[in-house]
Amino acid sequence: MTSSLPVRPIDRSEWLDGGPLGILLIHGLGGTPVEMRFLARALARHGHTVFTMQLAGHCGSTHDLGRSTLGDWSRSVDR
């Protein structure tokens, strides 16, 4: 079964400037960066720079997610 759900702009990576310490937040399997939004904004308010990233294969179709591998996700983080 494949999904043709649209990729919503809210399901994208987000950079929040907040201070000298940087924090990378990574969503879970099948998730989106929006899951991290509340935590990211709280951390930014407390003086941290935060990046919520989108893993490869996520925020698109179930076909895209099914084709993505651990290596793809690891490379997403390395960028």
C-alpha positions in Angstrom: 0.0 0.0 0.0 1.4 3.4 -0.9 0.3 6.8 0.3 0.0 9.9 -1.8 -0.2 12.2 1.2 1.3 15.6 0.4 4.5 16.7 2.2 3.4 19.6 4.4 5.7 22.5 5.0 5.4 22.0 8.7 7.2 18.6 8.3 10.5 20.2 7.4 13.8 20.8 9.3 13.9 23.9 11.4 16.9 26.0 12.7 16.4 28.1 15.8 19.1 30.5 16.9 19.3 30.7 20.6 22.9 30.7 21.8 26.4 29.3 21.6 25.5 25.7 22.4 24.0 23.7 19.5 21.6 20.8 19.9 20.5 18.4 17.1 17.1 16.9 17.5 16.2 13.8 15.4 12.7 12.5 15.1 11.8 8.8 15.3 11.1 6.2 12.7 8.2 7.2 10.5 8.1 10.6 12.3 8.7 14.2 11.3 10.6 17.2 12.7 7.3 18.6 13.9 7.5 16.1 16.7 10.5 18.0 18.1 9.1 21.5 17.7 7.9 22.0 21.3 11.1 20.8 22.8 13.2 22.7 20.2 11.5 26.0 20.9 11.8 25.5 24.7 15.5 24.8 24.3 16.0 27.9 22.1 14.2 30.0 24.7 16.7 28.8 27.3 19.7 30.0 25.2 20.5 27.0 22.9 20.7 26.9 19.1 18.6 24.0 17.9 18.2 22.2 14.6 15.4 19.7 14.1 16.2 17.7 11.0 14.3 15.5 8.6 15.6 12.0 8.0 15.9 10.7 4.5 12.7 9.0 3.3 10.5 10.7 5.8 7.8 13.3 5.3 6.9 11.8 1.9 5.2 8.7 0.7 5.3 5.3 2.5 7.1 4.1 -0.6 9.9 6.6 0.1 10.1 5.5 3.7 10.2 1.8 2.7 13.1 2.4 0.3 15.2 4.3 2.8 17.9 2.5 4.7 19.8 2.9 8.0 22.7 4.2 5.8 20.4 6.9 4.3 19.4 8.0 7.8 23.0 8.1 9.0 24.0 10.2 6.0 21.2 12.6 6.8 22.6 13.2 10.2 26.2 13.5 9.0 25.2 16.4 6.7 
